[in-house]
Amino acid sequence: MVSTINAHPKMTTEKVLNPKEQSIISIAALTAKGDLSRLKEELNTGLDAGLTVNEIKEILVHLYAYCGFPRSIRGLQTFMEVIEERKAKGINDVAGAEALAIKNGQSKYERGKKILAELTKTQQPDTLTGYSAFAPVIDTFLKEHLFADIFERNTLSYAQRELVTISVIATIGDAEPMLRSHLIISLNAGITPEQLQQFVGVIKSVIGKKQAKAAKVVLDEVLKNNRKQ
């Protein structure tokens, strides 16, 4: 699989989030919060909106990198319950495509570094700085695992993965620098400013005013700087 943004499925080009994209946000946010009863409702909504079983599995797997295995696994267990309940009602949900095998001769570190450069539209330096220099192993994990092992999987588009990511970060809170970075990446991946404004609205409705207000402050800053460029 070629490791480029264009190799992944495209997100809608509409200015508003479609029902599937709204469900991605809600599923990710509620899983990160650990609100399993509401998550169960939203998993049903997502399936009814057209998300496949494998797409939702991928959402729940992806978010572990941002809120941990406990939340991710509880989300997957809740999803298993939902699927069984739907089967009992005679609903057979679409499984969807499996992730393609990665066929790339480069090392995982170099593949991850390339994907990060594509997403940020910034050439990644060879010399580590900041927290990466302070703890180089985290830079290795970040590039080899997060951006190679996870982001390179084509079950979700980069834009969809960013919706998952910003939803989790906005929900857990107190991670403004990372939220800022991923909001910028979201724009680079094709999510529009209007869709990001709507994202804040979804966070407000499913998580609360406090988290939505904090996310909006960061988003307004990102959009203001983006207009100046």
N, C-alpha and C positions, 0 to 999 in steps of 0.2 A: 504494500500500500504506500503510495506517495504521501509524504508527510507535509501536506500543505493545507491551508484553510480551504481551498477550493476542492479538496478531495473529500470533504465532509458534506453531508446534506445541507442544503441552504435553509436559512430561516425565512419566514414570510417577509416580503418586502412591504407589507402594509404598515401604516403608521400606528395601528393599534395592535395590541397583543391578541392573538386568536385564543379560543377556549383551551387548546392544548397547551399553549405557552403560559396562560394564566394558571393552569393546573400544575405545570412544572414548578412554578414559583410557590404555590400553596403546598404542594407535596414536600418540597425541599424545606420550606420554612417550618411546617408542622412537625416534620421528622426531627429537625434540629432542635426544636423546642421540646420534643418528647410528648406532644399532645396526641396520644395514639387514638383516642376516640374520634377526634375531629379528623385525624389523618385517615382513618378508615373511611369516613365519608368522602374525603377528597380523592382517595384512591379510586373509589367507585366513580366519582365525577370525571376523573382523568381517563379512565377506561371508556366511559360513555362518550367522552369528547373525542376519542380516537387514538389516544396513546396506546401503544402495544404493550404487551406484557414485558417484553425485553427492554423496551425504552424505559419503563418504570423501574425495572430491576437496575438498569444502568444509572438512573437518577439516584437511587438509594445506595448504590455502590459508590458512585462518584462523591457523594457528600461526606463519606467517612473521612476523606482527606482534610475536611474543614471542621468537622465537629466530632470525629472519633468513631471507633468501631461500635461502642455501646448504642449510640443513636442509630447508626446505619443498620446494625443487626436487628434492633427492635423494629425498625421500619420494614425490613425484609420479612420478619416474622408476621407483622401485621398484614403485609401484602399477601402472604401465603394464606392467611385466614380469609381475606377478601376474595381471593381466587376460588377457594373451596366453597365459600358461601354462594358465590355467583354460579359455580358449577351445579350446586344443589338446586338452584333455581332454574337450571337449564340454560344458563348463559355461558357460551363458549367464546372466550375472548381471543383475539388475534395474538399469536405469539410474537410475530414480527421477526425481522432479520437478526441473525446472530452477528456478533462482531467479526470482521474479517481478520485473518491472521496477518501479523505485521511481517512484511517482507522487505527488509532494509538492512544492508550490510554494515551500516554505521553502528557505533556503540550506542547504547541507550543514553549515555550522557550527551553525546553529540546530537542525537535525535531530539532529545528533550530541549537542549539548548537552541536548536533550530526552530522548534515549535514555539518556544518562548519568544524568540526574536520575531517570528511572524505575528504572534498575538500582540506584542507590545509595539511592533513596528520600530524596534530599536535593536541595533546590533549588540549582542551580549559580549561584554568585555572578557578578555582572557585572564585578567587579574581580579581576584575576588576583593570585595570591599564590604564594609558594614558588617551586618550579622553573618554574612557568608564567610567573611574572612575570620570573624571571631569563632565561628563553629563551622568549618568547611564541610563537615559531614552533612549538615542540613542542606547545603547547596547541592551536594550529590543526590540526596534523597529527593529534593525538589525537582531536579532536572531528569533524573533517571526514572523515578517512580511517578511523580505527579504528572509531569508533562510528556513523558514517553509512555509509561505503562497505562496511564489513565486517559489523558487528553488525546492520545493517538488513536484510541479505539473509536471506530466510526459509527457505533450504535447511535450516538447523539452528535449533533453538529457542535462546532465550537461555540456558536451563539447559544444553543440550548445548555451547554455545560456552563457557560457564564451566567445564565439565568439561575441555574442551580447554585452556583458559587456565591453570587451576590445575595441570594435569598438566605443562604445559611449565615453569611457574615453579618448581614443586617439583623438577623434574628438573635445571634449570640451577643452582638453588641461589643462596644469598646475595642473595635478593631478597625478604626477609621482609615489608617494608612493602607491596609490591605483592601478595604472596600473601595477606596479611591482608585487604587491600581486596577482593580477588576471592573470598575465602572468604565474606566478608560479602555480596557481590553474589550468590554462589551460593545462600545462604540466602534472599535476597530473590527470587531467580528460581524458588524452589520445591524446591531440593535440600534434603533433610532432614539433620539432624545425623547420623543413622545412616548415611545414604548417604555423607556426608563422612568418617566414620570408616572406612567400607569403602574409600573412595577412597585413604586412607592405606595400607590393606592392599594394594591393587593396586599402588601405587607401590613398596611394599616388595618385592613379588614380581617386578616387572619391572625395577626400577631398582636397588634396594638399601636396606639398613637405614639408612645415613647420611641419605639424602634423605628417607626415610619418617619417621625420628625428628625431623628438623628441621621437616618439615611438620606433624607431630603436635603439636609444641610450639606452633606458631602456631595450629593448629586448636583446641587446648584453651583457649587464651586467648580466641579468638573466641567459642567456645561458652559459656565462663564469663561473658563480658561480655553475650552475648545473653540468657542466663538472668536477668541482673540487670535487664534492660529491661522 
